[in-house]
Amino acid sequence: MPITALMTTHIRVITRWGLLMLGLTVAQSFAAPEDLEVGRGRLVVTGSARVTHDSNIFLSNTEISDTVGTVNGELRYVRDRGVVTMEAAAGLEAQTFASHSSQNSADPSLGMKLGYDPDEKTNFHSNLQFRRSSIANETVNDRTKSDDLSLDATLEHLFSEKLGWRASTAYSNSDYLTAGYSDVFSYSLGVQAVHVYSPKLKLLAGVARIESWTSHRPGGRRSPSNQDLRYTFGAEGELAPKLTGDVQAGVVRRSFDSPGFPDAGALYMAARVSWAASEKTSWNVRAMQDLSLSTGDQSVRASSLTLNLTQVLSRKMSFDGSAGVDHSAYTGFNGAGNRSDDGVVLRGRMNYLLKSNMSLDVSAGYRKNNSTVAVSTYSRFNFGVGLSTRF
């Protein structure tokens, strides 16, 4: 495409989304200042528009750039009072690419959350989510589209003031609509012993069984069907003054149905800890290591560590920033497609509150990925401007 035509296309996308942001601002000025009460709940409408320049839309070493416009709208019904609570949501996210119109998308989403808390000793929570995802997929270094369905539920009961149990189950299914990629399934069952150490802190220890597999595999690829046993201990709640979080650590052992995949074991970690350093400053640390499957029929061991800072600069302005590192090891059938990735991620966002329910943000991000496979060695920079509002 000639450079003048390319510039015209990018300008057109930026102008279109600039007008959309202006339209959101005008529409919000006429909106009701409070949520609409319905029954024992309320309706919440949110919308956003964003223009982003992405230097690597496929997350591969070809590093193809584009300007992307994104608009998002969601309607939620929230009932958060009483013994039974619920939240139902329906949304749509649309993306327009200035130069790669074949990647344009309109992705719907649906969700339902239910809670039942009859007393202080018993609670039940479930979450059902469906989302069509059109993303740059770092596991296969390509843009993919999938229908993602997930369901999880947790039941906890204390049979005394200090002791109890917690049972959990989860199911996920990623149905890939992009040719050349396999569907990925997983389900789990787990049980944990619960000790109420203090009114604000619980200690946990338990075991979970996870099974995962792929289907509709192209090119005669073999499924990395497997069974995991995960043993964990942890704590959740107030870990120390001004320090809250949910920390789970342990070991996971994976065995495969096919001898072409070597059985494996790994340390397991899922931790999120927040420190309220002051009234205007908070820090958040996330650490993760676990086993999973990729849509490329590979077993994946992934780990990451991220540090996030939230700083209130003034009554209307705040900053969010994060820095992280990650490592992923991919194992294919009889070693086909094996690779190891190491990444560094930096992100920053400045937020400005235009009104009580409308904000403007400017964000930037950078990722550098080094891999043992050439196509997976890449860098990515993105810069965007967005407007979010709650009607």
Secondary structure, DSSP 4 states (H G I P E B T S, - for coil): --HHHHHHHHHHHHHHHHHHHHHHHHHHHTS-SSPEEETTEEEEEEEEEEEEEES-TT-STT---EEEEEEEEEEEEEE-SSSEEEEEEEEEEEEEESS-GGG-EEEEEEEEEEEE--SSSEEEEEEEEEEEEEEEETTTTEEEEEEEEEEEEEEEEESSSSEEEEEEEEEEEEEE-STT--EEEEEEEEEEEEEEEETTEEEEEEEEEEEEEEES-GGGPPP--EEEEEEEEEEEEEEETTEEEEEEEEEEEEEESSTTS--EEEEEEEEEEEEE-SSSEEEEEEEEEEEEE-TTS-EEEEEEEEEEEEEE-SSSEEEEEEEEEEEEEEE-GGGTT-EEEEEEEEEEEEEEEEETTEEEEEEEEEEEEEESSGGG-EEEEEEEEEEEEE-
